[in-house]
Amino acid sequence: MNGSEKQINWANDIKSNKNFAELRKMVNGNPIALKAIAYVENNEYASFWIEYKNLTAMQMMDRFLTSGLLIKGGEFDHRAKMDKATGIITITWQEIVQDGKGGHKETRTQVI
């Protein structure tokens, strides 16, 4: 996990209290639902777990499938959202693009 030692310890404690195992049972083998659970559960940024410390695993999944989850960490903050019909995860972020005039922000997208 990425973050300071204090953040990582706190994040691991938060994550251990989320019941992803129960969610996996509830989806009864649905491959799209399992992909969504795995994507959220395997997030490696301590800041992500701290950000969503007050949400249950079910609430996190609901947000992932509706408005998306903000993932803070790394070079840019990302927002990840999954289309529950297709299982396509779309990740968007903004980055500064140098244009000779000091740069400007552009939205980038990755689909997985």
Secondary structure, DSSP 4 states (H G I P E B T S, - for coil): -BS-HHHHHHHHHHHHTS-HHHHHHHTTT-HHHHHHHHHHHT--BHHHHHHTTTS-HHHHHHHHHTT-EEE--SSS-EEEEE-TTT--EEEEEEEEE--SSS-EEEEEEEE-
